[in-house]
Amino acid sequence: MQRIANLLVVKENKVLLLKKPKRGWYVAPGGKMDLGESIYDAAIREFTEETGALPIDPFVKGIYTMVIHDSETNEVVNEWMLFTFIAKDLEGVPYEENREGILEWHPVESLEILPMAEGDRTNLLFAVSEPGVQYGTFHYTEDFELLKEQIQKSIEGD
């Protein structure tokens, strides 16, 4: 199963997002984990590779399963895990663009309206606005139309 780690920096009520050229969708910088790599190290490495900056004190905010279904048969054709981290600051100046797309700072509120996968919207809005850790499973068609989502969360002490 593929494992993905992404990391969202929230600074001065803005988030650093990557605009992907294929769909024009926004995502948190991140990517595939290497064999044997911790999710923490992968999130920092991928963020740094894609932005040229170093996140300060990142922490996990979400752990998700993404399930892709064949549009005609509804059979599962792909599945991966996503580990989302957040940091409140970064060191360095992010690139304006990289091989993956264009990096842009956006007001936190724009997460509600920017074009993105609906599961990413659920994930990133939780990361910037709620305490604890969110867990979930997102079911999509191959065109990333959200079929359903199952969400749970935990807060230390609950």
N, C-alpha and C positions, 0 to 999 in steps of 0.2 A: 504494500500500500504506500502510495506517495505521501510524503509529509512536507507541509509548507509552513514556513514561519514568516509572519509579517509584523511590522512595528509602526505604530502611529505616534508621531511626536505632536504634543499639544503645548503650544507656547503662546502666551499673550492672547488667549482665546482664539487662536488659529491652529489649523492642522496642516501638516505637510502631506500632500497627496501626489500620487503619480497618475497622470492621464495617459492611458494606453491608446495608441493610435488606431488599433484595429476596430474597436467599437466606440472609442471616445469615452469609455467608462473610466471612473476614478477608482483607485485602489490604494491601500497602504503599501508602502515599499516593502518588498519581501520576495521570497522565492523558495526553491526546493532545498531541503536539508541534505547535507552530505551524509554518507554512510558513517555511522558511529558518532555523529555530531549531536551535541545536546541542543534542545530546542532554544535555550537561552543564547548559546553561542551562534546558532543559525540565524536567529532574529537580528542580532547585532551585526553579524557578517553581511547578511543580505541587505540590511538597511545601509550599512556603510558603503558596500559596493554600488548600490543604486543611487545614493545621495552624495557621497563624498564627505559626509559628516558622521560624527560619532554620537549615538544617543547616550544620554546620561541617566544612569540608574533605571533601566527599563524593568518592568514587571508584567507578569502574565495577566491578561484580562479575559481571555476567551479560549476555549478548546472546542473545536467543531469537527463534525463529520460532514463531508459534502458527498452526496450521492447523485449520480447522473443516470437518468432513465432514458431508454430508447423511446422516442416519441410515438412509435407505432405499437410496439409490443409491451411497453412499460417495464421491460426487463432492465436490471441494473447493468450498465455498460462500463461504469467507472466509479471509483470511490477514492477519496483522499481525506487526510486529516489536515486541519488548519489550526495553528497556534498563534493567537494574536497577543502582542505585547504593546504596552504604551510607555512613553517616557515624557516627562514634563519639560525637558530641555535637551539641547544638543550642543556639541562642540564643533566649531567649524562652520563654513558657509556651504549650504547645499548647492549641487549643480543646478543649472537651469534645465538641462536636458541630458538624457543618457540613451543608451541603446534600447531601453524599454519604453521610453516615452518622455513626457514633459513633467517636471516637478513644479508644483504650485502650492503656495500657501492660501488657504481658504478659511473664512470664519467658521467656527465650529458648527453654527446653525446651518451652514450650507450642506452638511451631511444629510439633511432631510430632503434636499431637492436635487443635488448633483446626480447625473446619470451614473449608475453603478448597479451591480447585481444586488437584488433585494436582500439576500442573506448578508452581504457585506454591509448594507445599510443598517440592518439589525445589529450586527456585530460591532460596527464602529460607533454607532450612537450609544450603545451600552458602554463601550470602552471609555467614552469621554464624559458620560453623564451619571453613571451609577457606581456604587461601591460593590466590591466583591468580584467574583469570577462568574462568567456566563459559560454555559455548556449548551451545545445544541447539535441538531442534525438538520441539514437543509437538503431537500429533494428538488432537483432541477431536471428540465428537459435538456437535450443536447445543445439547445440554443440559449440555455440559461434562463428559461422562464421558470420562476419559482412555483413548484407544485405544492409543497407544504414545508412547514418548519416546526420543529419541536424544540422548545427552549426551557432550560432550567438555569437557576443561578444559586450561588452560595455566598454567604458573607461570614467571615470569621466570627465565631461566637454564636452563630445561629444554631 
